[in-house]
Amino acid sequence: MLFIVFKTVSVCAQEGNVFESKFAVEQLSTAPAMLIPFPQQLSWDNEFLEMSEWDVRQAEIWPEPLAGELMNIAGFYGIKTSRERGLSVEFKSNNDLAPEAYRLSVSKKGIQLEAATEAGHFYALQTLRQLIQKKDGRCFTPLCEIEDWPAYPARGYMLDVGRNFQSMASLKQQIDIMAMYKMNVFHWHLTDRPAWRIESKWYPQLTAAANHRPTRDPGKFYSYDDIRELIAYARKKHISIIPEIDMPGHSDSFVKSMGVKMESEKGMEMLENILNEFFSEIPQEDCPIVHIGSDEVHIDNPEEFIARMVGVCKKNNRDVIIWNPGLNADSTVVRQTWQTKHLEKGAFKEIDSWNNYINNGEPMTQVLRLFFKPIGYPSDNEVIGGILCFWPDVNLEQEADAFRQNPVYPSLLTYAWKTWTADVSKAPTAFYTLLPAKGTPAFEYFSVFEKILFHHKNKFFTALPFPYFPQSDKEWKLIGPFRENEGDQLLSRLRDTYTYLSREISWKNAGGNTLVIKDRFKLGGYYPEAEAGQTVYALTYIHSDIARTVDTWIGFETPLRANRVYTGIPVQGSWDVSGGGVWVNDEPLPAPHWENPGWRPSKSEGWGAPQDQETPWAKEELYWTRTPSKVPLKKGWNKVFVKIPCSSSYQNWMFTFVPLEMEGLQFSTSPLEHSTYYYQKKTHFEQLPNSRKEIIFIGDSITDGCEWSEMFGNKKIKNRGISGDITQGVLDRLEETTDSKPKKVFLMIGINDLARGLTAEYVLTNTRLIVGRIREASPKTQIFLQSLLPVNDYFGKFDGHTDKNEAVKTVNLGLQKMAGENVIFINLHEKFLNGEGKLNLDYTNDGLHLNGNGYRLWKELIEGFVK
């Protein structure tokens, strides 16, 4: 598990404005299990294996951590162990595999986990944990063959406890989650300005409460027994702990305790004693690598200082890591890069920590940045992995606030994916702050990833803070920038373009839960050239299937939790210090009631003032910790208009709008009203008499185009297809169908949704609503979910439809998973394919709709279900 024995990976600087990924969108979207990280190689057998009991083979010879981990998984799912009736679970040794690699086979014969090391077997178990799915009290796993290995030897997470202490229980919980996602390095930042957290027998004054900052858990530290205990605990999870003793900067507590600076002769002697004591207490086999900081400091003797400290470490057979930029050391010392402005090619190995700080991340765009930035970019050095960093700089009232106030677990899971898979090899830096344009490969790729991420939130993080919601289904338009309030005319009159200051400006498309106009670090945004004193406006429409009030996270500037410098808390009655506002259906949305209206930090830029850094964050300051806003929506389309001004060049200029429940909601920048033909057919259907035991076909033009009653010679069959219809259209007219309490309903709907730019997940969400409403209104009705048909671009028609074959496959996989009691999935798709994976031209005249041969085949495929 140590860097020094691992094969390393080099990453070259990316070139151009290109997106490249290792995996295909279809590979991720059609997988029958949502895995983080995704395996390097795998195949599925399109069948599921039910398991209620495991026959654990040769359990008595397994290492205790593996046996305990397997029992932990069994307990989570309620799977029992039995040597007589259980499904075989067998561990096998294979020395041909790399140290952390594994093979995992799930067949009807049982489960086999193969690896060369205990670490490989442990990682195979983590994949097995995620493969298992529970439905109606029964456990299943897809049949599969997986071969997997990490792209990088170092896959880490750093936690600063020097500024805010964390209990051993909290540390172990974080290590548990790291282990679940195959991370293998815990970087433990143990000393900093406020406090020294390591026991010292030589200098006990270092941990005395009087020498710690009084607001930062004074007197709390880790004994050597604590440190040994945590190292042993992490080792069982195949995680190496790298302790950091930061020097010679970040040393206020040391100076107060010892009366000298670290770089002085006396200070260096003290540090040598401290390091030797630490190494005598924590042996080399427990701690082969140590981090000694060295950043953000200017001293008169940098060469002497770093040489002496590295020398002590090496005399104790420890490898050394320092921050980069930081003091210069020899090439045997590994650099951990936190800034790229001093990034120079050297002969050293490098760990990437640039632009990944959790406490500097707005929750929604933090996931984007971590996902799209290739590990190691833009370095040309030998990059051996990455360490995700968490610095809770500002004083915390409670230990748990660190996780409530920061997107720790969404970040950790995303980074675990990145450092294991190295899937994104190139991506525009614009994606660090912006969602890729809708319909692009990068957009589709991220859409699938965030669906997987949200699945893990709902499955494994129900009791832990996880401030992330899917955002690829959110559409906005932006326009600006205008000077101050000069764009307020948009409130009363919307047009496609405006003439402003002798130039024409128009709306631009945007997307996501958070719209970054211009971020503080000047990494990008929709208007990177905009300036303080200007305003941008945002517009979207939200369709709601019923009138409702939706709990919504709404925020303007998101403060960075590293530095308590931002525009502050608005005055009572205002949304934003800079003058922002929100209107729903042209009515102003009331702002939150502020507990501390008008509060502002002491400084408007730079590093936070000491008194501000010691003031804990109030819940109302962060949109995801304060009480959600209540947004009233009428049935149908609702206009949401937002004014987003900027008053400071240091402002994190952005806006966030996140409905916490999206079921029954749809975002669009152009409201989708139904056609005249739709309303004509809908009202016609409503006038037709109901009869007993009806068999109803409902859908769009593909259903509408067939004479189903004549085709089957059955007058009970009713055609409720409407050309051009979408899933929302079916929902809006479903009552007419359920009123007759039909015997059977055959549904095929969704291709028009996809053609309008809506996602596969949107189609599936609305289909679930359709199924739920049918079951609620007519419980005895049998529902047949017919797969969407393939399409073909051969004829050059219906361009918006005929490029959607991949999305169609994703929808069909989701429909298959909906099958259950009285809900039957019928896979028509595979029977209509040609050799290229498109709609067979024998069955169509235009690439979308069916001809007579197509309808004849459809009839043959469903005949047994119609009878």
N, C-alpha and C positions, 0 to 999 in steps of 0.2 A: 504493500500500500504506500510505499514511499516514493517520492519524486525521483530520487537518485537512481532507482533501479528500473524505472519505467521507460518504455520506448516513448520518444517525444514526437510532437507534431509541429511542423512549421506552418505558419499562415502568412501569406503574402498580402500586401496592401491591395484592396479592391480597386478596380478601374472602371470608370464609366458609370452610367446610370442604369444599371442592369440588375435584375433580380434572378438569382439562381438558387435552387434548392435540391437537396439530395433525393427527397421523396416526391412522388407525384400526388396531386390533390386527390385523385381517385384512390390511391393507395391508402391514404389516411381516412377519407370520407366513407369508404365502403368496408372498412375494418369492423368486424362484429364485436370488437372490444376497444374501449378507449384507453390507451396506454400512455403513460408519461414515465420516462422518455419512451419514444417509439423505437422498437427494435430495428437493428440494422438489416436483418434479413428475416423474412417470415413467409409462411404460406398458410392459408385457411382452407378447411375442408367443407365449409358451408353446412356443417352440422354442429349440434350442441350435445354435450355429454352431461347428463344429470348426475349429481353426486349428493348423497346424504350421509355417507360414511366413508372413511378412509382406512385402508389397510396399510399402515405405516411399516414398510419393510425394514428390517434390521435397525430399528430405532435405537436399540441399546448401544450401537457402535457409532452413532452420529455424535459430532461435537454438540455440547449442550446448547450453544446459541442457535444452531440450526433447528434442533428439536423444539426449543422454546419458541422460535419464530413460526414454525409450522403450527404449533399448538395455538399461538396467538391468532393466526389466520383462521384456523378452524373455529376458534371461539367467536371471532368477529361474525362469521357467517352461520354459526350454529351447526357446524359439521361435526359429527361424532367420529371416533376412531374404533375400528373393529377389525380383528384379524380374521374373522370368518366371512363377513358379508361385504366388507368395505372395498372401495375402489383402490387398486394398487397405487401407492405413491413410493417411488424408488429413486434413491440418489446413486449416481454412478460416477466413477472417476475417469477422466479423460485427459491425460497429460499432453495431448496434442493441442489443447486449447490454451489461449493466452491467460495470464494470471487472473484477470477479472471477467473473462468471457464465460459464456454458458450456452448450453443448448437446453431447450425445453420442448418436450413432446407431450401432447395431449391426444390420446387416441381412445378408442373404445376399450382397449386393454388396460388403460390406466394412464398415470402421469409419471413421466421420467425426467429427472433433472440431472444434467450432465455438466461437469466442470473439472478443471484441474486443481482448483483451490476451494477452500471454504468460502472465500469471498464470492467466487463465481456461483456456487450453490446458493449463497445468501441472495444474490441479485436475481437468480432464477425464481426464488421464492417471492421476491417483491413483484415480479411480473405475474406470477400465479395469483397473488393477492388481487391484482387488478383485473385479471381475466375472469374471475368468478363473478357471476351475476345472480342476483336473487330476485325471484318473481313469484308472487303468491306463496311465499314461504318455502319455495323450492330453489335449490342452487344448481346452476348450470355453468358450463364453460365451453367456449367454442373449441372444436377440434383444430389443432394447429401444430406446426413445426416452426420453432423459433431458434435462430442462431444470432447471438447478440454480443456486443463488446463495446467498450467506451471509446470515443474518439480522442479523449484527453485523459491523461493520468491524474490530473489535479482538478477536482470538481468540488469547489468549496464554498463556504459561507463564513463570513467574519462578523463577530459580534463585539461591540465595545461595551465593556462593563466598568471601565475606568470612570466614565462620566455618570452612569446610572447602574447601580449594582443589580444583578439578577440572581435569584435563588438557584440552588442546585436542582430543584424540581423543574424550574423553568428551563434551565439549560438542558436537562435530560429530555424534556418534551420536544425541544427544537432538534436535538440529535435524533430522536425517534423519527421525526418527520423527514429529516435529511436522509436517513437510512432507507425509508420507504421509497425514496426517489433516486437511490443509487449515488448520492453524493458521498464523498469520502474524505473531506478535509474540513475540520472545524478550526478556524483561525480565532483564537481567544485573545482579544486585545485587553490586557489585564491592568495596564497602568495608563494614566493620562493626567491632565492638569488637576482635576478635582480630587483624585484619590489614587492611592497605591493599594492594589487588591491582593497582593501575594504575601503570604506569611514571610516574615524575616526574623530568624533567631538571632542573627548578628546585629541587626538594627531594628528592634521591635517598634521604635518610634515611627517607622514608615507606615504602620497600620493603625496608629493611634488616632482616635476620633478628632483630637484637637488639631491634628495636622492635615485633616481632610476638609474640603469645602463643606460648610455646615449644612447646606441644602442638598448635598449629594450622598445620602446614606453614610454619614461619617462613621468610621470604625468598622464598617463591614468589609470583610476580605475573605479569601479562600485559604484555608490551612493546607499544608502539604498533604494531609490525609484527604481533604476535599479534592485536590488536584489529582492525586493518584486514583481516587474513586471515579472521578469523571473520565479519566483516561481509560481505565479498565472498562467502564460502562460503554464508552464509545468504541473500544476495540471489539467488543462483542457484536457491534453493528458495522464493523469494518470501516470505521472512521478514525483517521489519525488526527490528533489534536496538536496544533501548532500554537504554543503560547507566545504572546508578544509582550516584551518588556520594552516600552517605547523610550528611546534615548537619542540624542541629548535634549531634543525638544519635548514639548508637552509634559514638562517636568515640574510644574509649580508645587505639587504636593511633595515631591522629593526635596526640592530646595527648602521648603518650609520645615521639613522633618530634619534635614541634615545640615542646613545652614551654609551649604556651598552649592555651586552649579555643577552639573554633571561633567562638563568639559574641563573643569579645573583639575589640577593634579590630584588633589584630595578627593574630588568627586569621582575621578576615574578609578582610583584605588578602591573606593567604596563600591563602585559598580562591579569591579572585578571580584570583590568579596561576595557581593549579592549573587552574581552569576555562578560562581563556584559553589556557593551554598545551594542554589537552586539545582544545579546539576548533581550535587551529591545526594539530594533528596529525591530527585526525579531521574532515574537511571536512563542511560542512552536507549535501551530497548523500548522504553515507554515514551521517550521524547527525543527522536533522532534529529528533529529540525526545530530551530528556534528563530523567532522574528525579533529584530532589535530596532525596528522603526527607522529613524534617521531623517525623517522628512520635516519640512516647514521650520527650518532652523538655520541660523547663520552663526558660526563660531570661528574663532581665530585659528584653531588647530584641527581642522576637519580630517586631514590625513592621519595624524597621530591618533585621534580619537577612534576612528573607525577601525584602524589597524589593530589597536589594542583590544577593542571589544570583540572583533571577529576572531582575533587570536585566542582569547579565552574560550570562546565557543569551540573552536577547532581543537584546542588542547583537550577538551572534554568530548571529542568525537561527535560534535554536533554540526550539522549543515546549517547555513545561515540564509535568511531572507531579509531584505531591506526594502523600503519604499522607493519608488522611482517616479518623479524626481526626488532625490535625497542626497545624502553624502555619498561620495564616490568610493566604491570598494573594488577589490580585485574580481576577476571574471568568474571565480568559483562561487561567488555570492549571487543567489537568485534575486532578480529584481521583480517587485510587484508594482505594476504601473497604475498610477491613479490619475495621471495627467499626461497628455501627449505633446505638450508644447516643448518639452525637453527630451522627447523620445529620440534617442540616437541608436544607430545600429552598433551592437557590440558583440563580444564573444560570449556573453552571459545568457543564461536561460531566463525566461520571463513568464510571469503570471499576469493575466489581464484582469484589472479591476477598474478600468477606465469607464466613466459614464454609467456606472451601474449602482450607485449608492441608493439604497432603498429610501432613506430619509430625505433624499432630494427628489423623490419621484411623486408626481401626481398619480394616483392609483391606476387610472385608465391608460395614460400614455406611458407609464412605467413599463407595463407589460409589452407594449409596442416596441419600446426602445430595446429592452432585453431580448426580445424575440428576433428583431431584424438586424441587430449589430453582430456581425460575425465575431466569434471569439478571436482575439488577437489583433483585430483591425484597429489602427493602421500600422502595426509593427512589422518589421522585417526580421525580427529576432526569432530565436527558437522558443516558441510559445508552448508551454507545457500544460496550459489550462487556464481556468479562471476562478476567481474568488469573489463572490457577491458580498458586498459590504453593507453593514448596518451600523450607523453611528447615531444613536439617539442623543444628540447634542444638548437639547433643551432639557431643563429639569423636569422629571416625571413625578407626578403626585403618587402614582401607583405603578408597580412593576408591570401590570397588564396593559397600562397605557401605551407602552412601547409598541404593542401589537394592534391596539385599537387605532392608534394615530398613524400607522404606517402600513403599506401593503406588503407585509413581510411574506406571507405564505403565497400569494399570487406570484410574487417575484421569485421566491425560492423554487417553485415548481417550474416556472418558465426557464430559469437558469439551469435547473437540473436537466431539462430537455436539451438546452443548448449545448452544455458541456459534455453530455453523453453522445448526442447525435451529430453535432456540428453540421446540421442540415442546411442552414442558410449560408452559402459561401459568398454571395454578393447581394447587396441591397443598397438602394439609394439612402443617403443619410437623412433625407426628408422623412423617411418612415420612422425615425426616432421620435418624431413629434406628431406625425399625421398618419391617419389610416390611409392605406393605398387606395387609389381610385377604384371605384366599384367596377367589377367585371374583369379586372386585370388578374393575371396569375398570382401576383403577390396578395391581392385582396382575397381571392378564393382560398389560398393557402392559409392565410391568417384566420379566415372565417372558420375553417375546420379546426385549427388549433384551439381557438378560444372556446369552441363548443366542447372540445375534450377537457380543457381547463375548467369550464363551468360544471361539467359532469363530475370532476374530482371534488370541486367545492361542495356539491350537493351530496356526494357519497362519503367523503372522508373528513369534511371540515364543518359539519353542522354545529359543533360546539366551540369553534374557534373563529376569530375575526378573519374575514376573507373579503376585503372591499373591492370586488370586481364583478361586473356584469357584462355579458356579451354586448358588443357595440357595432358589429358589422351590419346590423339590421337598422341602423339609425342614419337617416338622410337629412342633410341640411343644405341651405343655400346661404352664401355670405355676400355682402356687398360693402364696399368702402375702399379706403378709409375716407371719411368726411372729417372736416374740422369740427370738433366739439359736438354741438347739437344740430349742425346744419343738415344732417340726414334724417331728422325727425319727421320730415315730410312723408317718409315711407310708412309711417303709422297710419296715415289716412289715404295714401294713394300708392299702390304697388304697380310698378311697370318693369318691363324686361331690362331697360337701360335708362340711364340718367345722364344728363349733361351737367358736369360739375367742374368749376374752375376751367372752363373751356376745353374740357376733355370728356369723352364718353366713358362711363364706367358701367359694368354689367355684373350680374350675379355670377358667382363661381360655385361649383359643386363642392360640398364638404361632407364629412361623415364621421361618425363615432359618438361616444358619450361625452368626450371633452374636445372642444374645438380650440386649438392653440392658435392665437392670432400672432403672437411673437413671444417666445419664451425668454426668460431672464438670461440664460446662458447663450442666447443668440445661435442656437442650433438649428432653428427653422421656424416653421409656423406658416399659416396661410398668407400672412402679409409681413414678411421679414423686414421690409423696408419702411413699414409704418412707424410713426413716432408718437411720443407722448403728446397729449392734447388732441389726438384724433380718435375717431369712433368707427367701429365696424358693426354691422347689423346682421342678424341671423334669422332665418325663416324656415319653418317646416310645418307640415300638417300631420296630425295624428288621427287615424281612424279608430274608433272604439265601437265594438259590436253592441254595447249597451251604454246607457248613461251611467257614469261612475265618477268617483273621486279616487285619484291615484296617488299613492305615496311616492314622492320623487325627490331624489337628491338634486339640488340646484346650487351651483356655486359660481362665483366669478373668479377672482384671483385665488389660486390655491397656494397657501404659504408653504415654503420648503421647511421641513422640520429640522434641518441642519442649522438654520440661521433665522432668528426671529426678526427679520426685516421684511416688512410688506406694508401694504397701504392701510391695514388695520380693520377694525370692526365698524360697520356703517352706523350712522345715526338712526334713531328709531324711525321706522317707516320707509327706510331705504334698503335696497338690495345690495348696494355696492358703494364703497367710499368714492369711487370715481364717477358715479352717477348712472350706473347701469340699471336696467329694468327688464321685466318680463311681462308680456301680455298674452292672454289666452282668449281667443275669440274676441280680440280687440278690447278686452277688459283687463286692466292692470291686475296682476297677481300679487296679493299682499305679501310683503316681505316678512321674514321671521321676526319674532319678538326678541330683541337683543338684551341679554343680561348686562352687558357692559357696552352700551351704545357709545360710539365715538372714540373708543380706546384706540390709541396708535402707539406703535413702538417708538423708542427714543430716537432711532436713526432711520433714515429713508433709503440708505444704501450701504454697501460694505458689510462687515461682520457685525452681528448683533451686539448691542451694549450689554455689559455684564448684568445689569438689573433686569433687562428683558430676557436674557438667556436663563435666568433663574426663575422666571415666571412661567409656570406650567401652561401648556396649551389648554384653553377652555374648549369644551365640546362644541360650542357655537362657532368656533373659528374654522373648523374643518367641515366641509359639506357632508362627509360620510360619518361623522360622529355626532352631529347635531340632529335634532328631531327632523325627519323628512317633511318636506313641504306638501301640502294638499293641493293637487291640481285637479280642478273640476273639468270633466270632459262630457260633452253631450254625445248621444248616439250619432254615429256618422263621423264626418270629418271635422277636425278642430284645428284652428290656426294658432300656431305658437310663434311669437315674434319677440326677439331679444335685442336689446341695445347693449353693446359691449365697448365701453370707452376705456381709454388709458390716460392716467394722470401722472405717471412716473416712468422714467426710462429704466428703472430697476424693477418695474412691475412684471410679474408673471402673468402676462396678458392672455386671458383665456376665459372660457365659459363651459360649464358642465351642466348637463340635463340627463338624468338617469331615472326613468320609471323603474320602480323596484319589482313590478310584476307586469310582464309584457303579454300575458295571455289575453287574447282578444284585442290587442293593439297592433297598429301598423303605422310606421313612419313613411312619409313620402313627400317629395318636394313638388309633386304635381298630383293633386287629389284624383283618385281613380273613380270617377262617376260611372255608373252603369249606362249601357247604350239604350237607345230607344227600343231596339229589338228586345233587349233584356226585359224592360218593363212591360212591353207588349205581351211577351210570352208568360211572364210572371203573373200578370193579372188574368190572362187566359187560363192558366193552370188553376188559379184560385176559384174560377167559376165552374170548373169541371166537377161532376159529382164523385164522391168517394164510393168505393165498393170494397167488399170483403176480400181478404187474401190477395191484395195487390202485390205485384212484383214490379218494383220501380227502378228504372235506369236513370241515373242522374249524373250530369256532367256538362261538358262544353260542346263545341261543334262536332267533335269526334263521336260523341254519343248522339247528339242531335241529328246526325246525318244518316241514321239507320232506322228503318221501319221494323222495330224490334218485335212488335206484336205479330206482324205478318211473318217475319223471319222464323219465329218459333211456333206460329199457328196457335197462339195463346192470347185470348182477349184480356186476360188478367194483367198482362204486361203493359206498363205505362212508360212512355218516353218523356223524361223531364230534363232532357239536355237543352242547353241554350248556347248557341254559337257565341264565342267570345267570352264565356263566363270564366270566373276565377273562384278560388276557394271562398273569398269573402261573399261573392254573389250567391253561392250555395248556402252559406250561413244565413244570409239575409232572406232567403226564400224557403228555408227548410221546414217551416211550420206547415206549409201546404203539403209537404211529403209525409210528415209524421201524423198529421190529423187523421189519416185513414188507417193508422196502425198497420202498415203493410207487413206482409209475410216476409218479404225479402227486399233488400235495397242493394243495387249494384252501383258502386261509385267509381268514377274515374275523373279526376280533376287535378289541375295544377300546372299544366304546360303553359297556359297563358300567364299565370303568375310568374313563372320563370322568365318568360319572354318580356315581361314588364320590368325585369331587373330585381324581382323579389327573390329571396334566398330559398334554398331547399328546406331549411329549418322553418322558415315562415310557412311554407306549404304544409309541412308536417304538423306544425302547431295548429293551424286552422283545421287540418284533417282530424286531429284529435278532438277538437271542439265539435266538429260535425258528428263524429262517432259518439261522443259523450251526449250530445243533445238527442240523437236518435235513440240511444239506450235509455235516456231519462224519460223521453216522451212515449216510447214504445218498446218496453223491455224485451218483448218476445220476438222482435224483428231480428232476422238474421242479416248481418251486414257483410257484404263482400267487397273488400278493398282490391280493386283491380290495379295492377301496376300501370304506371305511365308507359306509353309506347315509345320506341325509339323514333328519331327524326332523321332526315337526310337532306343535305344541302345541294344535292345533284341538280335540282331544277332552278336554283338561284332565287327561290321564293321564300318568304317568311323568314328573313334573315334573323330576326329576333328569337325565333323558335328553333331553327335548325342547327344552332350552335350550342344547344343545351343538353347534349347527350350525357355529359359527365354529371350535370346536376340531376338529370332524370334518374341516373343510377343511384345517386344519393337518396333521392326521394323514395325510390323503390325499396332500398334497404330499410329505410325508416318505416315504410308501410308494413314490410314483413315483420318488423319487431312489434307492431301494434296488434298482431293477431292474438286472439285469445278466445274466451268463451263467447260464442255467437258472433265472433268477428273473424272472418276467413280471408286470408290473403291469396290472391290468384296471380301468379306470375305469367302474364301475357308477353312481357317484354322480350324474353329470350326466344320466343317462337317467331317474332317478327324481325329478327336481326339478319343482316347479311354477313358476309365474311369480314367486313370492315367495321363491324360493330354499329352499323347504322340501319335505318329502316329499309327493309328489303323492297326494291323497286317493283317487285311483282304485286305489292299490296298498296301502292299509292300512285297517284298521278301528279302530286305536287310536293312530296317530301314530308307532309304533315298529316293530311287527311287520308282516310282509307278509301280504296275503290271497292268494287264488289267482291273481289278475291279476298281483300282484307277483312271485310265484314263476315264473309263465309268462314274464314279461319277463326275469327273471334268467336263466332257462334259455336264452332266445334270445340273450342277450348273451354267454354263455360257451360256447355249443354248439360253436363252432369250436375252442375250446381243450380241451374234454373229449374229443373224438374222438381 
